Every structure is written in structure tokens, then in C-alpha cells.
Amino acid sequence: MVGFGDKIIMDGLNLDVVKGEVLGFVGGSGMGKSVLTRTILGLVPKRAGTISVFGEDLDTLTPTQFSALQRRFGVMFQQGALLSGLTVKQNVQIPMREHLRLSKGLADELAMLKIGLVGLPADAANKKPSELSGGMIKRAALARALALDPELLFLDEPTSGLDPIGAADFDELIGTLQKTLGLTVFMVTHDLDSLYAICDRVAALADQKVIAAGTMETMLASDHPWLQAYFHGTRARRFLQPVRPPQPHPF
């Protein structure tokens, strides 16, 4: 159970994330998608229930043990959450400085590797966030999330604010990195394109709990009103229509 004051956000929620999958987590605005991520990360306290990550009950860990577990996480917050006074390279190095003891030269080398890994040009390393486009900010935030070579990657609305081409490119990047690095990805999103493009399973939050979890076929077959509206509504219809083959051009 998670709540703020008298308002209960989640109650009776049950969700498993399978190692090596990309799980898309969907729900209406204000239902608690991002709150769940922050609760797992220890940023929001829960009132009841158990959170287990990598087989470890988070309530049983000492601060030192939890810090060690956090090194296995990577987190990309919505809108990037880069520190405006730091360069891209310095932002990427924040987790390294928090959890590792590295020389400046090695930290610089590792940061440049992560910057290149997400498709940013080398000259972006010394730029401030204000000098970057929206898509570059997303990639810089992803580079920071990958700084410690995590096993579990949390993405909060990774394609929000991007144009369709930029969002498709970012989906492809996430899919490629997930396969190349063997990541498990927990992705909060509202983007139907992302769900169809890279997610192995989808979980849906409504009524303060997970109302369904499974493949896209499972979601489409559900008769829950929210899932019906989300997956069969006007904006979803283009995914449900068969693609017409190209017609021969008349001479």
C-alpha cells in the first residue's frame, strides 16, 4: 500500500518483472505509475506490503546493503532530470562518484563510452543541458542511467515530448541496448508505439492495483473498461487495422 495523507494511491498491487524482459507499465494520468517506480527505488515510503528485487526483501536490507543493491539499478527519470549546472559528461559521472572510487581519467573514459553508447556525438560531452535538443537530453539521461552497467533499468516516460521520428529512434535504441547488454527493463509509458515496438509484456494500473499483465494479445482481449478504452480507443485503432498491401499503379 502506498499513499499520501488520506489519499491511497496503490492498495493490493501485485506485479512480477521477469529477468531479461521489457515490461511496459501503463495507466491513466495520476494513477500512480511513476509513484510505483519511486517506491521501488526507495524514494517514496510504502505503508504495507513487500518489495523484492533480485530476490532481496528491501525491508530487510541495511543502508549499506541497499546502496550496494542500487548499483545494480539504472534510472532514467521523466524529462531527463539532468543537473543544469553540469555538463553531460559530469551528469553521467554522478552515479560513478556516488558508488565508485575512480580516477578522473578513468571516470572521463567511462563517461565517454556511455555517451557514445547512446548515440550522442563526442562533442555533446562538454555541453550543458540547455544546449541540447529534447532528444539529446533523453539520450544523455539514458547514458547516466547506464553509468554503472545496471542489470535492471527503470525508464519513466522515455519518449514523452519527442516527435514521432525521435520517439521511434529512441524505442529502437532501448530495444538494441536491452538485447546487447542483457538488461531487464521496467518502462513506465503511455506510448502505444513503444508498447508494440519493444515490450515483451505489458502491465496496466487502474483501481489502485494491477488489473492485467501479459502480452499485447492479453491486453487486447481484456474486457476491463479502462483497457478497452486504452487499447481499442480512437488513437489505438491504427494498430488494430490490417495493413493494406500496396496497390499496383495503373498504366
C-alpha positions as CSV (number, residue, x, y, z in Angstrom):
1,M,0.0,0.0,0.0
2,V,1.2,3.5,-0.9
3,G,-0.5,6.8,-0.2
4,F,-0.1,10.4,0.6
5,G,-2.0,11.7,3.5
6,D,-5.6,10.4,3.3
7,K,-5.2,9.5,-0.4
8,I,-4.4,5.9,-1.2
9,I,-2.5,5.6,-4.5
10,M,-1.9,1.8,-4.5
11,D,-3.6,-0.9,-2.5
12,G,-3.3,-4.7,-3.1
13,L,-1.0,-4.2,-6.1
14,N,0.9,-7.3,-7.2
15,L,3.4,-7.4,-10.0
16,D,6.3,-9.6,-11.1
17,V,9.0,-8.5,-13.5
18,V,10.8,-11.3,-15.4
19,K,14.5,-11.2,-15.8
20,G,15.5,-10.2,-19.4
21,E,12.2,-8.8,-20.4
22,V,11.0,-5.3,-21.4
23,L,7.9,-4.7,-19.3
24,G,5.7,-1.7,-20.3
25,F,3.8,-0.3,-17.4
26,V,0.7,1.8,-18.3
27,G,-2.1,3.6,-16.6
28,G,-4.1,6.8,-16.6
29,S,-2.6,10.1,-15.5
30,G,-2.4,10.3,-11.8
31,M,-3.0,6.6,-11.2
32,G,0.5,6.1,-9.7
33,K,2.8,4.8,-12.4
34,S,5.7,6.9,-11.5
35,V,4.9,6.6,-7.8
36,L,5.4,2.9,-8.1
37,T,8.8,3.3,-9.7
38,R,9.8,5.8,-6.9
39,T,8.6,3.4,-4.3
40,I,10.7,0.5,-5.6
41,L,13.7,2.9,-5.7
42,G,13.1,3.8,-2.0
43,L,12.2,7.4,-2.8
44,V,8.6,7.1,-1.6
45,P,7.8,5.1,1.6
46,K,5.2,2.3,1.4
47,R,2.7,1.7,4.2
48,A,2.3,-2.0,3.8
49,G,3.4,-4.9,1.5
50,T,6.7,-6.3,0.3
51,I,9.1,-5.2,-2.4
52,S,11.6,-7.8,-3.5
53,V,14.4,-7.0,-6.0
54,F,16.9,-9.6,-7.2
55,G,15.5,-11.9,-4.5
56,E,16.2,-9.4,-1.7
57,D,13.4,-8.1,0.5
58,L,14.1,-4.4,0.6
59,D,12.8,-4.0,4.2
60,T,15.5,-6.4,5.5
61,L,18.5,-4.6,4.0
62,T,20.8,-2.3,5.9
63,P,21.6,1.1,4.3
64,T,24.9,-0.3,3.1
65,Q,23.3,-3.3,1.6
66,F,20.6,-1.2,-0.1
67,S,23.3,1.1,-1.5
68,A,25.0,-2.0,-3.0
69,L,21.7,-3.1,-4.5
70,Q,21.2,0.3,-6.0
71,R,24.4,-0.1,-8.0
72,R,22.5,-2.8,-10.0
73,F,19.8,-0.3,-10.9
74,G,19.7,2.3,-13.7
75,V,17.1,5.1,-13.6
76,M,16.0,7.5,-16.3
77,F,13.5,10.0,-14.8
78,Q,10.9,11.7,-16.9
79,Q,12.2,14.8,-18.7
80,G,15.8,13.5,-18.0
81,A,16.3,15.3,-14.7
82,L,19.8,16.4,-15.7
83,L,21.5,18.9,-13.4
84,S,21.5,22.1,-15.4
85,G,24.8,23.4,-13.9
86,L,26.8,20.3,-15.0
87,T,27.9,19.2,-18.5
88,V,26.6,16.0,-20.0
89,K,29.8,14.2,-19.0
90,Q,29.6,15.4,-15.4
91,N,25.9,14.3,-15.3
92,V,26.9,10.8,-16.5
93,Q,29.6,10.7,-13.8
94,I,27.2,11.4,-10.9
95,P,26.4,7.6,-10.2
96,M,30.1,6.8,-10.6
97,R,31.1,9.4,-8.0
98,E,28.4,8.2,-5.6
99,H,29.2,4.5,-5.8
100,L,32.7,4.0,-7.2
101,R,36.2,5.3,-6.5
102,L,37.7,6.1,-9.8
103,S,40.5,8.3,-11.0
104,K,39.4,11.4,-13.1
105,G,40.9,9.9,-16.2
106,L,39.1,6.6,-15.8
107,A,35.8,8.3,-14.9
108,D,36.2,10.5,-18.0
109,E,36.9,7.5,-20.2
110,L,33.9,5.5,-18.9
111,A,31.6,8.5,-19.3
112,M,32.6,9.0,-22.9
113,L,31.9,5.3,-23.5
114,K,28.4,5.7,-22.2
115,I,27.8,8.9,-24.2
116,G,28.8,7.1,-27.4
117,L,26.7,4.0,-26.4
118,V,23.5,6.0,-26.5
119,G,24.3,7.6,-29.9
120,L,25.4,11.1,-28.8
121,P,28.3,12.8,-30.6
122,A,31.6,13.2,-28.6
123,D,31.2,17.0,-28.6
124,A,28.0,16.7,-26.6
125,A,30.0,15.6,-23.5
126,N,31.1,19.2,-22.6
127,K,27.7,20.8,-23.3
128,K,25.2,21.8,-20.7
129,P,21.6,20.5,-20.8
130,S,20.4,23.9,-22.1
131,E,22.5,23.5,-25.2
132,L,20.9,20.2,-26.1
133,S,17.7,19.3,-28.0
134,G,15.0,17.3,-26.3
135,G,16.1,14.1,-27.9
136,M,19.7,14.6,-26.9
137,I,18.6,15.3,-23.3
138,K,16.8,11.9,-23.3
139,R,20.0,10.2,-24.6
140,A,22.2,11.9,-22.0
141,A,19.8,10.8,-19.2
142,L,19.9,7.3,-20.6
143,A,23.7,7.4,-20.6
144,R,23.6,8.4,-16.9
145,A,21.2,5.5,-16.2
146,L,23.7,3.1,-17.8
147,A,26.7,4.6,-15.9
148,L,27.1,1.6,-13.5
149,D,26.3,-1.1,-16.0
150,P,23.0,-1.9,-14.4
151,E,21.1,-5.2,-14.6
152,L,17.7,-3.5,-14.1
153,L,16.8,-0.3,-16.0
154,F,13.9,1.9,-14.9
155,L,12.5,4.3,-17.6
156,D,9.9,6.8,-16.7
157,E,8.1,8.1,-19.9
158,P,11.2,7.8,-22.0
159,T,9.6,9.0,-25.2
160,S,7.4,11.8,-23.8
161,G,7.9,15.1,-25.6
162,L,9.6,13.6,-28.6
163,D,8.3,13.8,-32.1
164,P,7.3,10.5,-33.8
165,I,10.6,10.1,-35.6
166,G,12.6,10.8,-32.4
167,A,10.4,8.5,-30.3
168,A,10.8,5.7,-32.8
169,D,14.6,6.1,-32.8
170,F,14.6,6.1,-29.0
171,D,12.5,2.9,-28.9
172,E,15.0,1.3,-31.3
173,L,17.9,2.4,-29.1
174,I,16.3,0.9,-26.0
175,G,15.5,-2.3,-27.8
176,T,19.1,-2.6,-29.1
177,L,20.6,-1.8,-25.7
178,Q,18.3,-4.3,-23.9
179,K,19.4,-7.1,-26.2
180,T,23.1,-6.2,-26.4
181,L,23.5,-5.6,-22.6
182,G,21.1,-8.2,-21.4
183,L,19.0,-5.7,-19.5
184,T,15.7,-6.1,-17.7
185,V,13.7,-3.0,-18.4
186,F,10.7,-1.6,-16.4
187,M,9.3,1.1,-18.6
188,V,6.5,3.5,-17.5
189,T,4.9,4.8,-20.7
190,H,1.7,5.9,-22.3
191,D,3.1,5.5,-25.8
192,L,1.3,2.8,-27.8
193,D,4.1,2.7,-30.4
194,S,6.6,1.8,-27.7
195,L,4.4,-1.0,-26.3
196,Y,4.1,-2.6,-29.7
197,A,7.7,-2.0,-30.8
198,I,9.8,-3.2,-27.9
199,C,7.7,-4.6,-24.9
200,D,7.6,-8.3,-24.2
201,R,4.8,-7.8,-21.7
202,V,2.5,-5.0,-20.6
203,A,1.1,-4.4,-17.1
204,A,-1.8,-2.0,-16.5
205,L,-2.5,0.0,-13.4
206,A,-6.1,1.0,-12.5
207,D,-8.3,0.9,-9.5
208,Q,-5.1,1.2,-7.3
209,K,-3.8,-2.1,-8.5
210,V,-2.5,-4.0,-11.5
211,I,-5.6,-5.1,-13.4
212,A,-3.9,-7.1,-16.1
213,A,-0.4,-8.2,-17.1
214,G,0.7,-10.2,-20.1
215,T,1.3,-9.9,-23.8
216,M,-0.4,-7.4,-26.1
217,E,-2.8,-10.2,-27.0
218,T,-3.8,-10.4,-23.3
219,M,-4.3,-6.7,-23.1
220,L,-6.4,-6.6,-26.3
221,A,-8.6,-9.5,-25.1
222,S,-9.4,-7.9,-21.7
223,D,-12.9,-6.6,-21.1
224,H,-11.9,-4.2,-18.3
225,P,-13.3,-0.8,-19.3
226,W,-10.0,1.1,-18.9
227,L,-8.2,-1.4,-21.0
228,Q,-10.9,-1.4,-23.6
229,A,-10.7,2.4,-23.8
230,Y,-6.9,2.5,-23.9
231,F,-6.2,-0.3,-26.4
232,H,-9.4,0.0,-28.6
233,G,-9.9,3.7,-28.5
234,T,-9.6,6.2,-31.4
235,R,-5.8,6.6,-31.1
236,A,-5.3,2.8,-30.9
237,R,-7.3,1.9,-34.0
238,R,-4.4,2.3,-36.4
239,F,-2.6,-0.6,-34.6
240,L,-5.7,-2.8,-34.9
241,Q,-6.3,-2.3,-38.6
242,P,-4.7,-4.7,-41.1
243,V,-2.1,-3.1,-43.3
244,R,-3.2,-2.9,-46.9
245,P,-0.7,-4.2,-49.4
246,P,0.5,-1.7,-51.9
247,Q,-1.8,-1.5,-55.0
248,P,-0.4,-1.8,-58.5
249,H,-0.1,1.5,-60.2
250,P,-2.4,1.7,-63.3
251,F,-0.7,2.5,-66.6
